[in-house]
Structures are given as C-alpha cells and as structure tokens.
Amino acid sequence: MKIIDEIIIRQSKRVNGALRSFLAKAYLFFIRIKNKIKYGDGRIFNQINIELGRRCNRKCSYCPKSKFPEKNDERKMSFKIFKKIVRELENINYSEKVCFSGYYEPLLDDDIVRHVRYVRKKLKKAKIIIYTNGDMLTEKLYKRLKENDVLLAVSLHGENVNKKYQKIKKMTGGKNTVIKKKITERILSTRGGLLEVENKEVKTSCIFPSLQLTVDVDGNVILCFDDYFSENKFGNVKEKNLLKIWRDESFKNVKKDLLSGKPEREICKHCFRID
C-alpha cells in the first residue's frame, strides 16, 4: 500500500502517466471491494477533506494564494457545521481518513485541538490527518495532537529546510509525522489552470473525486481542492446530508467521466491537458 500511495497520492515522477493511471484504477477497485464489505456500499469515499479556514502564513509559488492573496481571508467553518459533518460520518460508522486540509494552515487555528478531539470522540477508528507547513508546530501542540492519534503530514517550505526538518524530527521522534521536502520537484497541479508550475501533472483518468469527498470552508462539497474558487459545487452540508450530496446523480456522472478519461468540466481539462 505504501508503494501505491507514493505512485498515486504523492505523484511520484518515477512512474509514467499510463502506469499511474492503471495502478490508480486497480487501487480504486480494491477500495470499492473493501468498502462494500465494510459499509455495504462500495462507492463510499475513503477520505474526507475538510477546510476549516482560509488563513495561511505562507504564499507558496505552487499555491493559488501566491497569485490571489485577497483570498487569504478570515473565514472559518462554524463548529456547528463541523459537528454536523462528523455526526453524519458517525451514523455510518466511518473509520477512514479525516483530513484537515485546503487553502489554509490548520495549526494557525486556535481551535484545531477542539476539532480533533471531537473527531476522535465520535469516530474512534478514523485516521485523522493534518496537512501543515509545520511553522506553528510546538512541543506542547504536538503532544496534544499525539494524544488524539493524529498524523501530521508536514510539507517544508522556504529557507533552512534541512534545519526545520531536523527540528521537527527531534520534536516528534519521527512518530505520527510524515515530513516532505523538495515539494517543487514533485509532479504538481496547475490548480485548474491558475498557476504555471514545473513538472506539470498530466492525467489520462482521475480517481480522486471517486475516493475523496471535499468540503470547503463555506460548507460546499466541491469536485476537489484544485477548485480554488469553489466553482464546481454539488451541494452544501448546511442544507443537505453529506451522503445525499455524495450520491447526487450529477456528481456521479462527473466522477464516471473522469474515470473514463473524458473530462467535461473546464477545470478538469487542465489536468488532462485538453485545450
């Protein structure tokens, strides 16, 4: 599974697009069998991405915030809406990945531990992941997150990366953390054509919307986090049940098109390099 993760999720450059696409579909097939046994529904998502805010302390070149800084605002998802999401996951005994990610830095949020504790209380077997740049990580905060069995996916940026790497490694002892360096050397998304990046991603099919449910800061269920402006919405968790949105016919049709390598949405054509 670690090899599959490296090839598909982390976009390893060592594997060409055709092979990556084949392995991605095989991985999706495996996940669907597992979920059919586990939930009685093979097409349930195995990861939910939740964007709690929009504030970040960095403007990385491969992030739209570097180009559209006005979107670095103070919006936050209300705890009421967050609880609704988690309770609906609890109703199906969800035990897959719950990820705090998006166009913000989760550790800037003073309430991050509160959110993590609520997830752990309601979804005892879920795998909680926080995607962070690590700038705000302290020993005290790390300890509180570790108590709730949180995995930190740390992407290091800026100068003195090796020094930061050693600092976090020493702080965590290498436990509950995955530390990534040299981000720009990986295959990167143009974020729906918003950015110019080296090592551009070129897809022949896309499994991500079939595996991951993504909720933005305003409660919109969007196609994926490449949709920086949330232009491709399929419903809002404030108004509808999470699973009903996931099973919406229009959403299902988009996923099907992407799996077959026939993207209809403009945002998707950039990943497939279709003009």
Secondary structure, DSSP 8 states (H G I E B T S, - for coil): -HHHIIIIIS--TTS-HHHHHHHHHHHHHHHHHHHHHHHS-TTS-SEEEE--B---S---TTSGGGT-GGG----B--HHHHHHHHHHHHTTT--SEEEE-SSS-GGG-TTHHHHHHHHHHH-TT-EEEEEE-STT--HHHHHHHHTTTEEEEEE--SS-HHHHHHHHHHHHTTTTEEEE--GGGS-B--TTTT---SSB---S---HHHHEEEE-TTSEEES-TT-TT--SEEEETTTS-HHHHHT-HHHHHHHHHHHTT---SHHHHHHHT--
